[in-house]
Amino acid sequence: MADRTAADQDPDPAVDPAVDPAVEAARLRAAAAAGKPEAYRAYAELLTGQGRLDEALPWWARAADAGDADASRTLAICHKDRGEFPEAERWYRTAADRDGGCAFGLARLLHEAGDTAGAETWYEHGAALGSVECTTNGAVLLAARGEWDTALERLAEASAQGDDIATRTRGAIENMLRDLDGWRGALARAEAEGDPEEAYEALRDLLDPERKAMFARYPRMVAEAEALYARAAAVGSAKALVDQALFIARDDSRWDEARALVERAHERGYDGAAYVLGVWAEENGELRTAEEWYRTADEADGGHIWACFNLGVLCVRQRRLDEAERWLRATGLDDAEGRDRGPFDEGEERIVRALEDIAAIRADPERMPPAEWEERLPELRARAEEGGPDAWYAYADALDRLYRLPEAAEWYRRAGTPRALLALGRMLYEVGGATGLRMVPYYEPAAAEGDAGAAYDIGRIHDEAGDRRTAQIWFRRAADLGHGRAAWWLGWTSEERGGDPQHAERWYVRAARSGLVPPAFLAGRSMVRRGAYGEAEPLLRVACEGKHEEAPYWLAQALRGVGRVEEAERWLRVAAEAYPDVLAQYGKMAGLAMPDPR
């Protein structure tokens, strides 16, 4: 359940909407300044509603210090949205022992940080204070570790109190447990008959993609699935070994164990095991190993379509285009013949697009290995054989530019410096097909040395993986090191997700200093909106020079705001002539068919 700020609640009785806003603001400010506790929150809410969170925070703090638990929670949420997690935790803790809402927020914050035990403690405490949200979320954590009966009892309690989330969650868990009983029963029958194929078929639904969220939310179900597949494997199903390994591989600390199971399945003669090993090797950036396993899968299966496809893509990435085309056509789908057969399915589309990409690469010299680096390679190789880390890095870099990725990886690893490891991680992730999260350890040494780009890349990887908290931490580090795009992301997050325009504006200004046009525009527009026309002008001029289509209109508004009407008219005419659609859009927003440039 989402956190809510006090500004999202019903209006405070102290704020009279019928009164002129300016008069009411002055009254509340005077009352708050006079030390009246009841005015602290009312004035803070007023400022927050106006998007003036910077001015509101000190008044929220005064209200919290006076014992207002909602104010403590609002402060915590604001700081959490800004990525200031220690400060958010501090404010939650000021009232969590007596307020269920703060206990709930603290528990969520701890859970997101990986402190499950701390989260359970505070959900339990919040539930005792009467927070139904704490009861529900605490029950979910109990279910996550397999305490099904207790979890269901508590969800029933929360449901009886009107929590719809508890009702839906309870139903989902009950369905899940019924399915689990069904799988156990079907497997027991197959075990009694000693039928390996039936044992595997009994568990087929476990790998239904729609159940992925279930396993992510309830880790105990992963252990249950693993145990069932282990029983199916004991009956003699080599395929069950692979599926057991897929569940084990969810835990990075058990990666070697998972791979050993798949290798055992391969030894037992299951053709699909080699393909899985190829995929895992590719995700880990082990390019030579991936190619070997894909070839093995294709040979064992008499033409494994997806092993052929992955080999084709692997070769495309290394600019082995003739090989790539042969492997892609070995899938059995010729692009021209495929078009004659009518609409493609998703898999066929992927193959056709890969064939089209080969043609596009051949037609574009910029996408082919640069000849000048091919000429330099013997000299760089000779230096590498005689030199140290710098020479090894230089040779790896040349191989990288020539798309000889497996060789480049070997020399980057041999160099082993933070710079070399960063280049290795980027090559494998951005070109080689590796999984981003698996490559993060290669980025971390450079980030630890203050490389802003490395820190930004780590943030981007976590953002793409859906981990906003970790992404925010890394983007903050990158921005503090001067990375413009990281500052831009933080600004956008504050404005679009957190509703915090002042915090966003500061990040946009920092991003604009790095020469980025869009954040220069966003910062300038924010300043115009709050009446800081003089501050906005230079930023909006930068945006105009960068051809940002909305900037001329907002520069005109800034110039008008400082009284330079003739100059404002010239820029408005630029907007009308160069970007008529934009101006029409603003006119529509203002209720006009088409604004007059005057």
Disulfide bonds with the S-S distance in Angstrom:
none
